[in-house]
């Protein structure tokens, strides 16, 4: 992911955000983007955040993607800012 756009309206007053659109790099609607986002939010064991909650609450993707039948977590490499190289 190169760019993530969010509008935090409601985050402070309601303590949540809502997923409204999911688009590919060309700005086109993409179920693939939503599905990969859902898989990431569903299986990661790090700290959940408002973005994860918005993705998981968007619709019943667990049933549609048949999460338990078609996917299983093999391993996880946590995000680490120390591994990020800045130029």
Secondary structure, 3 states (H helix, E strand, C coil): CCCCCCCCCCHHHHCCCCCCCCECCCCCECHHHHHHHHHHHHHCCCCCCHHHHHHHHHCCHHHHCCHHHHCCCCCCCCCCHHHCCCC
